[in-house]
Amino acid sequence: MSRKQQGFTLIEIAIVLLIIGLLLGGVMKGQSMINSARVRSIANDLTGIETAWISFQDRYRSLPGDFGTAATHIAAGSANGDANALVDSEAEAGAVWQHLSSAGFISGSFDGAAVASRADTACAVATCPSNPFNGFYKIGYSLNATGRTAAAHELTTGGGIPVAVLYELDLKIDDGSPVTGRLRAFAGDEYGDCVAENEWNVVGEIGDCAGVLTLPL
C-alpha cells in the first residue's frame, strides 16, 4: 500500500511566517516601550536630584553632604561635612543623600555611610538611591566625565544602563554626544566600549554603561 505524503502549502507557510513576524515585531516594540519608559524615569530622577541639590543650597547656604552643622539644623544623627564648599570625600558623598532626604528634598531614608562617588563603586540601598537598572546614583566633586579637564560636582547615573538608553537620555536632556555637554559618558576603563569614535556605541549593544551629569554650583 502506498501513502500519500502531505506538506504545507505556500499559503500556510506564508501565514506562519506572518504570525512569527508579528510576534517578533510585538516583542521588539514592547522592548522599545520599556526602554523609553526607563529613559523617562532616569530623566525624571536626574531632574529631581538636581532640583533638590539647588533647593538645599538655597535653604541652607551649603552643599548637601558638605553641610557642617547638619546634625544641628537638619536632624540629630546626621553626618556633618567639613563645610569647605566641596563634596570631596567618601564620607560627604554618602552624606549627600542623608542630608537631602532628611531635609525633605528627596524621598527615602539614607544612612549617610561613606561611599566613593565613582559609578563603578558598589553602594548599599540604604546609602544611595538606585536607577531603574539597579545601579546607584552618586554625587561628588570629581573628574569622571569623558573629555572634561577640570573637576566639578558630578552626578553619576550608576552602572548597568544599556548604551542605547543613555544615548536616548542624552538626546532627551542634552546634546546627544558622550564627550560634550552636561551629560557625558563615564570615563572609567570598565565602560570604555560604551563610546566609539566619540559617539555612543549603540551598534555595539553594550549593556553596562554609565553617564555623568555636571551639576550647577
BANU-968267 format. One record per atom (N, C-alpha, C): x, y, z. Coordinates in pm, whole numbers, padded with zeros to 5 digits, always signed. Example, Ala and Ser with C-alpha at 12.3 -4.5 7.8 and 13.67 -1.06 7.14 Angstrom:
% residues 2
+01319-00569+00780
+01230-00450+00780
+01320-00330+00780
+01285-00225+00708
+01367-00106+00714
+01290+00003+00787
This chain:
% residues 217
+00084-00120+00000
+00000+00000+00000
+00087+00125+00000
+00050+00221-00074
+00128+00346-00080
+00060+00453+00003
+00144+00539+00062
+00090+00650+00140
+00112+00781+00066
+00011+00863+00074
+00021+00993+00012
+00086+01091+00109
+00203+01145+00073
+00275+01239+00160
+00210+01377+00151
+00194+01438+00270
+00134+01570+00276
+00233+01671+00332
+00231+01793+00284
+00318+01900+00332
+00238+02028+00347
+00309+02133+00380
+00244+02263+00395
+00232+02331+00259
+00124+02395+00238
+00108+02474+00116
+00180+02608+00133
+00204+02676+00024
+00270+02806+00029
+00188+02905+00111
+00057+02895+00103
-00028+02986+00180
-00011+02962+00329
-00006+02834+00368
+00011+02801+00510
+00146+02850+00562
+00251+02829+00481
+00384+02876+00521
+00385+03028+00534
+00319+03095+00441
+00314+03241+00445
+00243+03290+00570
+00135+03223+00607
+00061+03261+00727
+00147+03243+00852
+00221+03130+00860
+00308+03104+00975
+00415+03211+00985
+00478+03243+00870
+00582+03346+00870
+00526+03481+00911
+00404+03511+00868
+00341+03637+00906
+00318+03644+01056
+00271+03533+01113
+00248+03529+01258
+00378+03547+01334
+00484+03478+01288
+00615+03491+01353
+00663+03635+01345
+00646+03697+01229
+00688+03837+01213
+00614+03931+01305
+00483+03907+01319
+00404+03990+01408
+00447+03974+01553
+00477+03849+01592
+00522+03824+01729
+00655+03892+01756
+00750+03878+01662
+00881+03941+01680
+00868+04092+01683
+00781+04146+01596
+00760+04290+01596
+00701+04339+01726
+00609+04258+01782
+00550+04295+01910
+00650+04294+02023
+00739+04193+02022
+00843+04185+02125
+00937+04304+02116
+00980+04337+01993
+01072+04450+01974
+01006+04582+02012
+00878+04597+01975
+00807+04719+02011
+00790+04729+02162
+00762+04615+02224
+00747+04615+02369
+00876+04652+02439
+00990+04599+02389
+01119+04633+02448
+01150+04780+02430
+01116+04833+02311
+01138+04975+02285
+01057+05062+02381
+00933+05022+02409
+00849+05097+02501
+00903+05091+02643
+00956+04974+02681
+01015+04960+02814
+01136+05051+02828
+01224+05051+02725
+01343+05136+02729
+01306+05283+02735
+01203+05323+02658
+01160+05462+02660
+01108+05502+02798
+01037+05410+02861
+00987+05438+02996
+01103+05453+03094
+01206+05371+03076
+01323+05381+03165
+01401+05509+03139
+01407+05552+03014
+01471+05680+02983
+01398+05793+03055
+01265+05792+03047
+01187+05896+03115
+01208+05890+03266
+01218+05768+03319
+01239+05752+03463
+01373+05811+03505
+01479+05780+03430
+01612+05834+03465
+01613+05985+03450
+01553+06035+03342
+01547+06179+03320
+01475+06249+03435
+01365+06190+03480
+01292+06247+03594
+01375+06242+03722
+01448+06130+03740
+01534+06118+03857
+01641+06227+03857
+01707+06246+03743
+01815+06345+03734
+01761+06485+03758
+01645+06515+03701
+01584+06646+03722
+01548+06667+03869
+01491+06564+03931
+01453+06574+04071
+01573+06593+04162
+01681+06517+04135
+01802+06528+04217
+01865+06665+04199
+01871+06712+04076
+01931+06845+04051
+01849+06954+04119
+01719+06944+04113
+01633+07042+04181
+01655+07038+04331
+01668+06917+04387
+01694+06903+04531
+01829+06963+04568
+01928+06940+04482
+02064+06993+04501
+02061+07146+04511
+01990+07209+04419
+01981+07355+04416
+01898+07408+04533
+01787+07341+04560
+01697+07386+04667
+01763+07377+04804
+01843+07273+04825
+01914+07258+04952
+02008+07376+04973
+02081+07413+04868
+02174+07526+04880
+02099+07656+04908
+01983+07670+04845
+01904+07791+04865
+01856+07803+05009
+01822+07688+05070
+01771+07691+05208
+01884+07704+05310
+01991+07625+05294
+02093+07616+05399
+02223+07690+05367
+02232+07746+05246
+02355+07813+05205
+02476+07721+05220
+02455+07597+05186
+02562+07497+05194
+02527+07383+05099
+02627+07303+05063
+02603+07188+04978
+02559+07067+05061
+02464+06988+05013
+02431+06864+05084
+02555+06774+05087
+02576+06712+05200
+02696+06631+05220
+02808+06709+05284
+02822+06837+05242
+02928+06923+05295
+02879+07010+05411
+02750+07008+05439
+02690+07094+05542
+02752+07064+05678
+02817+07165+05737
+02894+07144+05859
+02812+07129+05986
+02687+07175+05984
+02603+07167+06104
+02473+07091+06075
+02482+06987+05993
+02363+06910+05956
+02296+06846+06078
+02376+06799+06172
+02320+06733+06290
+02241+06831+06376
+02271+06959+06365
+02201+07060+06444
+02082+07119+06369
+02099+07140+06240
+01997+07212+06163
+01907+07124+06076
+01942+06997+06058
+01855+06908+05979
+01794+06802+06069
+01877+06713+06120
+01827+06606+06207
+01941+06553+06292
+01910+06522+06416
+02010+06464+06505
+02060+06333+06445
+02189+06313+06450
+02247+06191+06394
+02293+06206+06251
+02261+06319+06188
+02308+06342+06052
+02459+06361+06051
+02524+06313+05947
+02669+06329+05936
+02702+06472+05897
+02794+06534+05968
+02837+06670+05937
+02950+06667+05835
+02945+06760+05739
+03055+06777+05646
+03158+06873+05699
+03262+06901+05617
+03368+06991+05665
+03348+07135+05620
+03237+07162+05550
+03199+07299+05512
+03305+07372+05431
+03371+07300+05339
+03470+07365+05253
+03415+07393+05113
+03281+07383+05098
+03212+07411+04972
+03239+07308+04864
+03286+07190+04903
+03311+07082+04809
+03265+06949+04869
+03199+06867+04790
+03167+06731+04833
+03285+06645+04784
+03392+06650+04860
+03520+06597+04810
+03576+06481+04891
+03491+06409+04961
+03537+06290+05034
+03430+06182+05025
+03468+06059+05054
+03372+05949+05051
+03266+05967+05159
+03306+06024+05272
+03210+06048+05380
+03103+06148+05335
+03145+06255+05268
+03048+06355+05222
+02964+06304+05106
+03022+06221+05019
+02946+06163+04907
+02831+06077+04959
+02855+06007+05069
+02748+05929+05130
+02649+06015+05204
+02696+06122+05265
+02608+06210+05344
+02515+06292+05256
+02549+06309+05128
+02464+06386+05036
+02319+06339+05044
+02299+06208+05031
+02163+06154+05024
+02094+06159+05160
+02171+06144+05266
+02113+06157+05400
+02064+06300+05423
+02144+06398+05384
+02106+06538+05402
+01983+06572+05319
+01982+06529+05192
+01869+06562+05105
+01740+06497+05151
+01749+06372+05193
+01627+06302+05236
+01580+06352+05372
+01672+06374+05466
+01633+06423+05599
+01572+06562+05593
+01617+06642+05495
+01564+06777+05480
+01435+06778+05398
+01394+06662+05345
+01268+06651+05274
+01275+06685+05126
+01395+06690+05069
+01407+06725+04928
+01397+06604+04836
+01425+06485+04885
+01406+06363+04808
+01337+06261+04897
+01272+06164+04837
+01205+06060+04914
+01304+05953+04958
+01266+05875+05056
+01351+05768+05105
+01422+05806+05233
+01496+05711+05285
+01574+05732+05407
+01712+05670+05386
+01816+05749+05408
+01952+05703+05380
+02041+05722+05502
+02136+05629+05519
+02212+05623+05643
+02336+05711+05648
+02376+05770+05536
+02492+05859+05536
+02625+05789+05541
+02630+05658+05517
+02756+05584+05518
+02845+05631+05404
+02976+05626+05426
+03072+05672+05326
+03066+05585+05200
+03084+05649+05086
+03084+05577+04958
+03160+05660+04856
+03234+05593+04768
+03304+05664+04662
+03204+05716+04560
+03235+05829+04496
+03144+05889+04401
+03152+05825+04263
+03247+05733+04243
+03263+05669+04111
+03145+05576+04081
+03108+05569+03953
+02994+05487+03912
+03022+05339+03926
+03150+05299+03924
+03183+05156+03929
+03200+05106+04073
+03173+05191+04171
+03185+05151+04310
+03048+05112+04366
+03042+04997+04429
+02914+04949+04482
+02865+05041+04594
+02733+05045+04608
+02672+05123+04715
+02554+05045+04769
+02530+05056+04898
+02416+04986+04958
+02287+05063+04932
+02176+04990+04924
+02046+05056+04901
+02010+05148+05017
+02070+05125+05133
+02043+05211+05247
+02122+05341+05242
+02216+05350+05146
+02305+05466+05139
+02278+05553+05018
+02249+05492+04901
+02231+05566+04777
+02100+05527+04708
+02034+05622+04642
+01917+05587+04560
+01960+05512+04435
+01875+05426+04385
+01911+05343+04270
+01843+05389+04142
+01909+05360+04029
+01849+05387+03899
+01762+05269+03856
+01688+05279+03745
+01598+05170+03705
+01668+05039+03668
+01801+05040+03657
+01876+04920+03621
+01958+04868+03739
+01922+04910+03858
+01985+04864+03982
+02128+04915+04001
+02165+05021+03930
+02286+05093+03963
+02253+05201+04063
+02353+05275+04109
+02328+05373+04216
+02374+05513+04176
+02287+05609+04199
+02323+05749+04177
+02428+05791+04281
+02524+05871+04237
+02628+05922+04327
+02652+06069+04295
+02692+06145+04394
+02732+06285+04375
+02866+06307+04444
+02955+06375+04376
+03084+06407+04436
+03160+06507+04352
+03258+06571+04412
+03347+06662+04340
+03456+06576+04276
+03447+06557+04146
+03531+06457+04080
+03554+06493+03934
+03625+06405+03865
+03654+06422+03723
+03624+06289+03654
+03498+06251+03655
+03456+06124+03598
+03400+06135+03456
+03369+06255+03411
+03307+06273+03281
+03410+06270+03169
+03379+06198+03063
+03467+06188+02947
+03490+06326+02884
+03617+06359+02860
+03650+06481+02789
+03667+06604+02875
+03632+06598+03002
+03648+06715+03088
+03792+06722+03139
+03840+06843+03162
+03977+06863+03207
+03985+06918+03349
+03872+06952+03408
+03872+07008+03543
+03762+06941+03625
+03791+06920+03752
+03693+06858+03840
+03572+06949+03860
+03457+06885+03888
+03333+06959+03912
+03243+06870+03997
+03135+06926+04047
+03038+06843+04116
+02959+06766+04011
+02968+06634+04021
+02910+06547+03919
+02807+06452+03981
+02701+06429+03907
+02600+06330+03943
+02617+06213+03847
+02662+06099+03896
+02676+05981+03810
+02548+05900+03815
+02514+05843+03700
+02389+05768+03690
+02397+05629+03751
+02518+05583+03780
+02535+05444+03820
+02545+05356+03697
+02597+05236+03714
+02617+05146+03602
+02494+05063+03569
+02514+04967+03479
+02408+04875+03442
+02311+04928+03337
+02338+05046+03282
+02246+05107+03186
+02290+05072+03043
+02202+05018+02960
+02236+04990+02820
+02275+05119+02747
+02372+05107+02657
+02421+05226+02587
+02310+05293+02506
+02216+05216+02450
+02107+05276+02373
+02019+05364+02461
+02002+05325+02586
+01921+05404+02679
+01992+05535+02712
+02124+05529+02734
+02199+05652+02764
+02200+05745+02644
+02209+05689+02525
+02205+05772+02404
+02071+05844+02394
+01963+05772+02415
+01830+05833+02411
+01814+05937+02522
+01869+05905+02640
+01864+06001+02751
+01941+06127+02717
+02059+06111+02656
+02141+06226+02618
+02069+06312+02515
+02001+06249+02419
+01923+06324+02321
+01809+06401+02389
+01753+06341+02492
+01637+06399+02559
+01673+06521+02643
+01787+06515+02714
+01817+06622+02809
+01941+06703+02775
+02018+06659+02672
+02141+06732+02641
+02164+06732+02490
+02290+06708+02447
+02324+06725+02306
+02343+06595+02228
+02324+06480+02292
+02337+06353+02223
+02479+06304+02206
+02576+06377+02259
+02717+06337+02247
+02772+06292+02381
+02850+06181+02385
+02906+06134+02511
+03030+06210+02556
+03079+06303+02473
+03205+06372+02506
+03188+06523+02515
+03066+06573+02498
+03040+06717+02512
+02911+06737+02589
+02888+06861+02632
+02765+06894+02703
+02771+06861+02851
+02657+06871+02916
+02649+06846+03060
+02641+06698+03093
+02577+06619+03005
+02570+06474+03027
+02670+06406+02936
+02763+06333+02998
+02869+06266+02921
+02884+06122+02968
+02962+06047+02894
+02991+05910+02933
+03087+05907+03051
+03070+05808+03137
+03166+05787+03247
+03299+05746+03187
+03407+05806+03237
+03538+05790+03174
+03617+05667+03217
+03563+05586+03308
+03638+05470+03356
+03661+05366+03247
+03774+05296+03256
+03810+05196+03156
+03705+05086+03143
+03640+05053+03255
+03542+04945+03252
+03421+04979+03165
+03405+05107+03129
+03296+05148+03043
+03347+05199+02908
+03470+05164+02874
+03532+05216+02752
+03460+05177+02624
+03398+05059+02621
+03330+05014+02500
+03199+05087+02475
+03155+05168+02571
+03028+05239+02556
+03040+05356+02459
+03163+05397+02430
+03188+05507+02337
+03282+05459+02228
+03247+05491+02103
+03333+05457+01989
+03340+05577+01896
+03463+05622+01871
+03485+05739+01784
+03404+05860+01831
+03408+05881+01962
+03342+05995+02026
+03190+05997+02010
+03131+05879+01990
+02986+05867+01982
+02942+05752+02073
+02817+05758+02120
+02762+05645+02195
+02764+05522+02105
+02822+05414+02151
+02839+05294+02070
+02711+05208+02071
+02606+05263+02011
+02476+05195+02010
+02484+05064+01932
+02560+05062+01824
+02573+04941+01742
+02634+04827+01823
+02721+04861+01916
+02786+04758+01998
+02693+04692+02098
+02575+04754+02121
+02475+04698+02212
+02533+04666+02350
+02617+04756+02401
+02676+04737+02533
+02568+04752+02639
+02561+04657+02733
+02453+04658+02829
+02488+04718+02964
+02614+04757+02985
+02655+04809+03116
+02735+04938+03096
+02664+05050+03097
+02726+05180+03077
+02681+05275+03189
+02748+05390+03196
+02714+05491+03297
+02735+05629+03240
+02656+05722+03288
+02667+05861+03246
+02701+05952+03361
+02745+06073+03330
+02782+06172+03431
+02719+06305+03396
+02641+06362+03487
+02579+06492+03467
+02649+06594+03556
+02699+06700+03495
+02763+06806+03573
+02656+06892+03640
+02671+06911+03771
+02572+06986+03849
+02612+07133+03860
+02515+07222+03870
+02547+07363+03893
+02588+07384+04038
+02669+07485+04061
+02709+07517+04198
+02595+07591+04268
